[in-house]
């Protein structure tokens, strides 16, 4: 079972007075769990209004106590801000202050899509308010906790073991069918860029078939499928939430041409903008803060951010 601490970001399954269909509402833990197994939380998008003595109305975020054993709590799923959705895909959409089940009806090129919420309401939303449908109903198990395996060896007599691990096989085991990855390209014009993809099959011991999220075939009718060597695949890096701006000469990844390109900040501008230099293409671009992320490398199975080197 997960432990929750003060300040943790969660989502709570509940209904409202205006909508009886349950939805996942974002909230923040105010206090550590009580001995009785309840959490004191403050909702992010739910408010209550109270009358003031001067005749005006005061708006405050709702606070409530939630049982951690009721199957109504889950951790916030990691964002995928540049994911491309397809017609017919089951998703969750931020509608009516909470995340609700919906189905994509139409994809619009300007970063929006039409979805049908709850099988009845049709709305047009921005892609940033749409995400992959989460299968976890309770929220106690995060993806990281589920992936942890424990090996217990029991024997009444002293035992000596020799365990031989195959590095190639252990790495390949990470990329099972359905695994979300980033694939690196060395083709002309795309050298060094990484593209988000899903593993759909294996070819021998060292190659994989991947289907890209943002790259399509020449006729732009189907997602692009390619065979990629294991050395050019890595898991999706962890999300680093930047509370401050990026620094001069800091190494970053920039979302550009449907992929992540590594570069360095050469100018810090106003309005959360930067000038980033890309050495693989020898060009500079002006980009917004939301189009950048901290550059990370997977070294000895550990993620190392550029700013921590």
N, C-alpha and C positions, 0 to 999 in steps of 0.2 A: 504494500500500500504506500502511496506517495505521502510525503510530509509536506505541509504547506507552511510558509513563513510569512511574516508581515511584509507587505509590499509585492507579493507574488501576483502575477496577472492570471486570472482565471476566466472561465465562462460558466454561467449558471443557467440551467434549464428551468424555465418557468413561464407562466402566462401573465398577461396584463389585463387590466380592466377594459381595455379597448380592443383586445385581440385574445380570444380564448385558445388559439393554436399555440402550443409550446414553441419557444425559440430559445436560442443560446444567447444570453446577454453578457457582454464583457463586464468584469468587475475586478476590484483590487482587494486583497486581504488586508484588513485593518489590524487584527490581532492574531496571534498564534492560536491554533485550535484549543478549545477548552477541554477539560477532562471528560465532559459529556459527549464530545465528538461533534461540536458545532464550530463553524467559522463565522466570524464577524466580517462582513464584506461591504464595500461601497461600490455601487453600480456606476458605470461610466456613462451610459446613455439613458438611464431611467431617472426621472426627476419628480419631485413633489413640490407643489406651489402652496405657499402660505401667505395670508393677508398680513400686511404690516399696519401699524397704528396710523401711518400717514396716508393710508388708502392704496398704496402700491402693493404689488405681489412679489414675494421673494421666492426664488427658484433654488432648490437644493437637491443634490444627488441623493438618491435613496440609499439608506443603510439597512442591512437586514442580517439575520442569523440563518445560516444554512447548514443542514446536517451533511457531514462528509460521508455518511454511509447510505445516503438515500439515492445514490446513482444519478445525481443531478449536477455534478461538478466535473469539469474537464480542464486541462491546461490549454492555453491558447495555441492553436496549430501554427507552425512556422509559416510566414508569408511567402508567396511566390508571385511577386509583383509583375513579372513579365511572362506569366504563363498564358498560352493561347488556348482558348476553350473551343469546343466543337459542338455543332448542332446535335441535340439529343443527349448531351452529357448531363449527368446528375451533379448538381453543385449545391453550394450554400451561398445565399445572397444576403447582404445586410439590408434588411427591409423592416420598417416599423421598429427601429432601434435595436433589433436583434438579428442573429444569423438564422435563416430559415431554409428548409429544403426547397429546391427549385430545379427546373429543367431548362437548358438552353434551347431557345426556339430559333434565334437568328443571331449571327455574329456580324457586327458593323465594323467597318474599317477604322473608324475614328476612335477606337479604344472603348467602345461600348458594345453591349449585347442585349438582346431581348430575352427575358426569362419568364417562365410561368411559375409563380409561387403557389405552393400548396395545391397544384392542379387546377387553379381557378383564376388567380389574379395575374394578368400580363403586364409587366413593367419593363422599361428600358433603364439599364443601370450601367455605370462605368465599371470597367474591368477590375479596378482596384477594390470594388465592393463585391466581387465574386471570388470564390475560392473553391478548391476541391472539396467534395463532400467528405466529411470526416466520419469514419466508421466507428470510432470509439464512442460508446454511449455513456460511460460513467465518468471518464476523465481521470481515474486513478492511475492508469498505466500510460506513461509517456512512451514515445517510440524508443527513446534511449533506454528506458528501463526494460522494455520488452526484449531488446536485443542482447541483454546481458545473460549469459549462460553460466551456470555454476556446476563445476565438476566435483563430486564428492567421492572419495575412495575410502572404503572401509575394509579392514582386514584384522582378524584376531592376532595375526603374527606379524612381526616386522617384515616389511616388504620393500624391495628396491625396484624402482621403475626407471626405465629409459624411454623417454618420450621423444620421438623424432617428428618434427613439424616441417612440412613442405611450404616454403614461403610462397611459391607460385600458386599452389592449391589454396592456401589460406586467403590470398588476395583475390583469386578468382571466385572463392566462395562468397565474397561480399557482393559480387555482382550477379546475383541470381535473377531469373526472369522476373520482370516487374520492378527491378531496382531503379531508383532515380539517380542519375549520374550527370557529370559534366564531361563532354568529350572534346578533346583538343584537336584542332585542325592545323595541318601544315600545307594546305593547298595555297596556290598563289592567290594573293588578295585576302586570305583568311588566316595567314600564318600567326600562330600563337593565340588565336581567339578560342574561347571555350563556349560550348553550346549545351544547354540543358536538354537531356534526352532520357528515354526509358529503355532499359535493356529488354529486348524481346526474344533473344535466343543466343546460343553459343555456336562458335565454329572452331572445332578442335579445342585445345587447351588454353590458347592464348588470345583468341579473338572473339569478339561479340558483335551481334547485330543490335544496333540501337535505332530507335525512332526519335527524331528530333521534335521538340516542341514548337520551334519557330522557323525551321527551315523546311521548304517544300520542294517537290519535284519540279522539273523545268516547266511543266504545264500548270504548276501551282494548284493542282487538283488534289494531291495527296501529301501527307507528311513525308519528308525525306527519310529513307532507311539506308544505313551504311554499315559496312563491316569495319570495326575499329579494333586496333591492337590494345591489349590490356594496359600497356604502358601509357596509353593516351586517354585513359579513363580514370576518373576519380569520383568519390562520393560527393554529394552536394556539401559545400562548406557550411559550417554553422553560421547562424545569423548573428552579426555583431551590431548591436543598437548603439549608434553614435549619439552621445549627448552633446558633443561639441563638434565644431567644424573640422574639416580635414586641414592638414598643415602644408606649408610650402615644402615641395620636394617629397612629400609622402607618396609612397607607392600605393596605387589604388586600382580597382577594376571598374571599368566604365561600361554601362549598357549602351551599345552602339551596333547598328546593323544586326539586330536580333541576337547578339551574343555579348559575352563579357570579354573586354579587351584590357590588357594590363598596360598601365601608363603611370605617369608621375604628375603631380600638381605643380604647375609652374607659375600660376597666379591665383590669388584668392581675391575674388571680386565681391561686390555688394549683391544683395538679394539672393544669397545662398547659391551663388554661381562660382565656377572655377574655370581656369584654362588648364587643360590636361594635354601633355605631350605623349604621343605613342611612338616608341622607338621602332616598332615593327613596320610601321607605315611612314615614319618620319613626317608626321603631321600633328598640328595642334587643333584642339576643338574646345569651344566654350560649352560647358555642361552644367546642369543643375545638380544640387546636392543629392536629390532623390535618385539620380541616375548613376551614382557612385556607391561603391562599397569598399570596405577595407580589404586589401589584397592579402590572401592567405595561401600558404603552401603546406602540403601534407608531408611532414618530415618525421620519419621513424614512427609512422602511424599516429602522429600528433599534429594538430593544426597549429601553425605558427603564423601570427599576424605580422604584417610588415612593420607596424608601428611598435611592436614589442621586441624587435630584433635589437 
